[in-house]
Amino acid sequence: MITFIIALLVLVGGYFVYGSYVERVFGPDKTRKTPALAMTDGVDFIPLPTWKIFMIQFLNIAGLGPIFGAIMGAKFGTASYLWIVLGTIFGGAVHDYLSGMLSIRHDGESLPEIIGRYLGLPTKQLMRGFTVVLMILVGAVFVAGPAGLLAKLTPHYMDATFWIVVIFLYYMLATLLPVDKIIGKIYPLFAIALLFMAVGILAMLLWNHPALPEITDGLQNTHPAGLPIFPIMFVSIACGAISGFHATQSPLMARCMKNEKYGRPIFYGAMVTEGIVALIWAAAATYFFHRNGMGESNASIIVDSITKEWLGAIGGLLAVLGVIAAPITSGDTALRSARLIVADFMHLEQKSIMKRMSICIPIFGVTIAILLYSQRDAAGFDMIWRYFAWCNQTLSVFTLWAITVFLARAKKNYYITLFPALFMTAVCSTYICIAPEGLSLPDWIAYLIGGCCILMAVIGFMCWHKKQKRSDL
């Protein structure tokens, strides 16, 4: 428990210490008029209270990642704690904060436009298609799971199909209506459910004080299948440490902020909060695995077991509702983000409901098609989901490199994103080489390729930076 408590304190301290430093590096302008005030349209650009924006941002980025990802990541041992803490403070929170602040500085631009602004037109075009597909995939995936759980809690005539229809109808409304009509009203309630679950589990961890492995015991790999910690763990635990999906959500809230000074509590703070949730669930899962073995791979069963044991029937029900709310609130904003990405590159204003509908109808059609496929071929869709996990982290690589270029051009400390960019470049390049759904290469070849990718990235950045310095003279 000592390692867990120290990790928890370091996460909280990271927000105040390193978060403050990153904020100073960027330099928020407290007098600058934000897009929410300068471009108010009553649909997407709407000033909202800071506390509400924080709640929405937290739910947007959370989903099931900090719960299910952390549970599966805990199988790798105490190394999962380190990745959650260090990944959150030096990677994910920096990634989320700076991508959100760049969106504010560029009139609430979507992520592909920001990446293209700093990495060039070809990259922008690639990211436009890449992110829209990614958002649609998230929207489709985060329907079936909650629908299945709701079907278990309701009368038999309200089966999974019924709840899929209900959730998708909600998606449509949340994607089309002004951000303050549905999202701004119900997200705080969902956030309370999710945070209650995490705080309840934390309280029981501290009360029961179970024997958990300590960092002094070593960082040996305990995964039952023998999967390598690097890079598999760093993709398994994504949303609890760093996730490219987060940067697609930050522009949604960048369009609602009243002042740049609120960027750190909203963007950096939401990611640290998610890291805390992930750390709590990693510790709870470790307790579960020590008592029951590591044979269980269904994270929802582990969540159900832990919450019922520690929180009782009512607490367990609230916890399950939190697990249901988390994916739904990521799925709807994923589709909303897809609408805004398409609107940005097609230069379509979104004040008109007809313009919004013209974008949303094709998006809904593709999402429904993927959803139907997932229901008919679960095994095939599991493979697609594993590719999504890799694509998600690859998106964070592009985002980190774009931010690094911005910082270098602005003559600010670009090392705060350069090192995370290099690390995630190594993770993603190695993962696709070593993973069963990738090339399935021997470990040493995958690591060699990963090392070569880092070397090429370093050389490429150094050459660009020298050229940039010469052009500034």
Residue pairs with C-beta under 8 A, 6 or more apart in sequence:
1 205
1 206
1 209
1 210
1 211
1 212
2 214
3 78
3 81
3 212
3 213
3 214
3 215
3 216
4 81
4 205
4 212
4 279
4 283
7 81
7 82
7 84
7 85
7 279
8 276
8 279
8 280
10 85
10 89
11 84
11 85
11 88
11 89
11 272
11 275
11 276
11 279
12 272
12 276
14 85
14 88
14 89
14 93
14 272
15 89
15 93
15 268
15 269
15 272
18 89
18 90
18 93
19 89
19 93
19 97
19 264
19 268
19 269
19 272
20 264
21 416
22 93
22 94
22 97
22 98
22 264
22 268
22 416
23 97
23 263
23 264
23 268
25 407
25 412
25 413
25 416
26 97
26 98
26 101
26 263
26 412
27 412
28 101
28 260
28 261
28 263
28 264
29 260
30 259
30 260
30 261
32 260
34 104
34 254
34 257
34 258
34 259
34 260
35 45
35 104
35 107
35 108
35 254
35 255
36 45
36 46
36 47
36 48
36 108
36 255
36 256
36 257
36 258
37 47
37 258
38 107
39 45
39 107
39 108
39 255
40 46
40 47
41 349
41 350
41 351
42 178
42 351
43 178
43 179
43 350
43 351
43 356
44 108
44 178
44 179
44 252
44 255
44 340
44 350
45 108
45 255
45 256
46 178
46 179
46 180
46 184
46 255
46 256
47 256
47 257
47 258
48 56
48 179
48 180
48 184
48 256
48 257
48 258
50 257
50 258
50 262
50 265
50 266
52 184
52 187
52 188
53 253
53 256
53 257
53 262
53 266
54 265
54 266
54 269
54 270
55 187
55 188
55 191
56 183
56 184
56 187
56 191
56 252
56 253
56 256
56 333
57 249
57 250
57 253
57 266
57 267
57 270
58 191
58 194
58 270
58 273
58 274
59 187
59 190
59 191
59 194
59 325
59 326
59 329
59 330
59 333
60 246
60 249
60 252
60 253
60 329
60 330
60 333
61 96
61 239
61 243
61 245
61 246
61 249
61 270
61 271
61 274
61 330
62 194
62 239
62 274
62 277
62 326
62 329
62 330
63 138
63 142
63 239
63 245
63 326
63 327
63 329
63 330
63 331
64 142
64 145
64 299
64 323
64 326
64 327
64 330
65 238
65 239
65 240
65 243
65 274
65 278
66 239
66 240
66 274
66 275
66 277
66 278
66 281
67 277
67 278
67 281
67 299
67 303
67 323
67 326
68 299
68 300
68 303
69 236
69 237
69 238
69 239
69 240
69 278
70 80
70 84
70 237
70 240
70 277
70 278
70 279
70 281
70 282
70 285
71 281
71 282
71 284
71 285
71 299
71 302
71 303
72 236
72 237
72 297
72 299
73 80
73 83
73 84
73 233
73 236
73 237
73 240
73 282
74 80
74 281
74 282
74 283
74 285
74 286
74 289
75 222
75 223
75 224
75 285
75 289
75 294
76 221
76 222
76 223
76 227
76 229
76 232
76 233
76 236
77 213
77 219
77 220
77 221
77 222
77 223
77 229
78 213
78 214
78 215
78 217
78 218
78 219
79 219
79 221
79 229
79 233
80 233
80 237
80 282
81 215
81 279
81 282
81 283
82 215
82 219
83 233
83 234
83 237
83 241
84 237
84 240
84 241
84 275
84 278
84 279
84 282
85 275
85 279
86 241
87 234
87 237
87 240
87 241
87 242
87 275
88 240
88 241
88 242
88 271
88 272
88 274
88 275
88 278
89 272
89 275
90 416
90 419
90 420
91 241
91 242
91 396
91 420
91 423
91 424
92 241
92 242
92 243
92 246
92 271
92 274
92 275
93 267
93 268
93 271
93 272
93 275
94 268
94 416
94 417
94 420
95 242
95 246
95 247
95 271
95 396
95 399
95 400
95 403
95 417
95 420
96 246
96 247
96 250
96 267
96 268
96 270
96 271
97 263
97 264
97 267
97 268
97 271
98 403
98 406
98 407
98 417
99 111
99 114
99 246
99 247
99 250
99 251
99 267
99 399
99 403
100 247
100 250
100 251
100 253
100 254
100 263
100 266
100 267
101 254
101 260
101 263
101 267
102 109
102 114
102 403
102 406
103 109
103 110
103 111
103 114
103 250
103 251
103 254
103 255
104 254
104 257
104 260
104 263
106 113
106 114
106 117
108 251
108 254
108 255
109 117
109 251
109 344
110 131
110 248
110 251
110 337
110 340
110 341
110 344
110 345
111 127
111 131
111 247
111 248
111 250
111 251
111 341
111 395
111 399
112 124
112 127
112 128
112 130
112 131
112 341
112 344
112 345
113 124
113 344
113 345
114 251
114 399
114 402
115 123
115 124
115 127
115 398
115 399
115 402
116 123
116 124
116 125
116 127
116 128
117 124
117 402
118 402
118 403
118 405
118 406
118 409
119 398
119 401
119 402
119 405
123 398
127 395
127 398
128 341
128 345
130 391
130 395
131 248
131 337
131 338
131 341
131 395
132 338
132 341
132 342
132 363
134 244
134 245
134 248
134 388
134 391
134 392
134 395
135 248
135 334
135 335
135 337
135 338
135 341
136 334
136 335
136 338
136 363
136 366
136 367
136 370
137 370
137 384
137 388
138 245
138 330
138 331
138 334
138 388
139 171
139 331
139 332
139 334
139 335
139 338
139 367
140 331
140 367
140 368
140 370
140 371
140 374
141 327
141 331
141 374
141 381
141 385
141 388
142 327
142 328
142 330
142 331
142 334
143 164
143 167
143 168
143 171
143 331
143 371
144 160
144 164
144 371
144 374
144 375
145 300
145 327
146 163
146 167
146 324
146 325
146 327
146 328
147 160
147 161
147 163
147 164
147 166
147 167
148 160
148 163
149 300
149 320
149 323
149 324
150 158
150 160
150 163
150 324
151 158
151 159
151 160
151 162
151 163
153 317
153 320
154 163
164 371
167 328
167 331
168 364
168 367
168 368
168 371
170 182
170 328
170 332
171 331
171 332
171 335
171 364
171 367
172 360
172 364
173 182
174 182
174 183
174 332
174 333
174 335
174 336
175 332
175 335
175 336
175 339
175 360
175 363
175 364
176 353
176 356
176 357
176 360
179 252
179 255
179 256
179 336
183 332
183 333
183 336
187 329
190 322
190 325
190 326
190 328
190 329
193 318
193 321
193 322
193 325
194 277
194 322
194 325
194 326
195 273
195 277
196 318
196 319
196 322
197 307
197 311
197 318
197 319
197 322
197 323
198 276
198 277
198 280
198 281
200 307
200 310
200 311
200 315
200 319
201 280
201 281
201 284
201 306
201 307
201 310
201 311
201 319
202 280
204 310
204 311
205 280
205 283
205 284
205 287
208 310
210 287
210 290
211 290
212 283
212 286
212 287
212 290
213 286
219 229
221 227
221 228
221 229
222 294
223 229
223 232
223 294
224 294
224 295
227 233
228 434
228 443
230 427
230 430
231 426
231 427
231 428
231 430
231 431
231 434
231 450
232 431
232 434
232 435
234 241
234 393
234 427
234 431
235 389
235 390
235 393
235 427
235 428
235 431
236 389
237 278
237 282
238 245
238 389
238 392
238 393
239 245
239 246
239 274
239 278
240 274
240 275
240 277
240 278
240 279
240 281
240 282
241 275
241 278
242 393
242 396
242 420
242 424
243 392
243 393
243 396
244 391
244 392
244 393
244 394
244 395
244 396
244 397
244 398
244 399
245 330
245 334
245 392
245 395
246 271
246 396
247 395
247 396
247 399
248 334
248 337
248 341
248 395
249 333
249 334
249 337
250 267
251 337
251 340
252 333
252 336
252 337
252 340
253 266
253 267
257 263
257 266
284 306
285 302
285 306
287 306
288 296
288 302
288 305
288 306
292 305
296 302
300 323
303 319
303 320
303 323
304 316
304 320
307 315
307 316
307 319
307 320
308 316
311 318
311 319
335 360
335 363
335 364
335 367
338 363
339 350
339 356
339 359
339 360
339 363
340 350
342 348
342 359
342 363
343 349
343 350
343 355
343 356
343 359
346 359
348 355
348 358
348 359
349 355
350 356
373 380
373 381
374 381
383 437
386 435
386 437
387 437
390 428
390 431
390 432
390 435
390 437
390 438
393 424
393 427
393 428
393 431
394 428
396 424
397 421
397 424
397 425
397 428
400 417
400 420
400 421
400 424
401 421
401 461
403 417
404 414
404 417
404 418
404 421
404 461
405 464
407 413
407 414
407 416
407 417
408 414
408 465
408 468
409 468
418 461
421 457
422 454
422 457
422 458
425 453
425 454
425 457
426 450
426 451
426 453
426 454
427 450
429 449
429 450
429 453
430 446
430 447
430 449
430 450
431 438
432 438
432 439
433 439
433 441
433 445
433 446
433 449
433 450
434 440
434 441
434 443
434 446
439 446
441 449
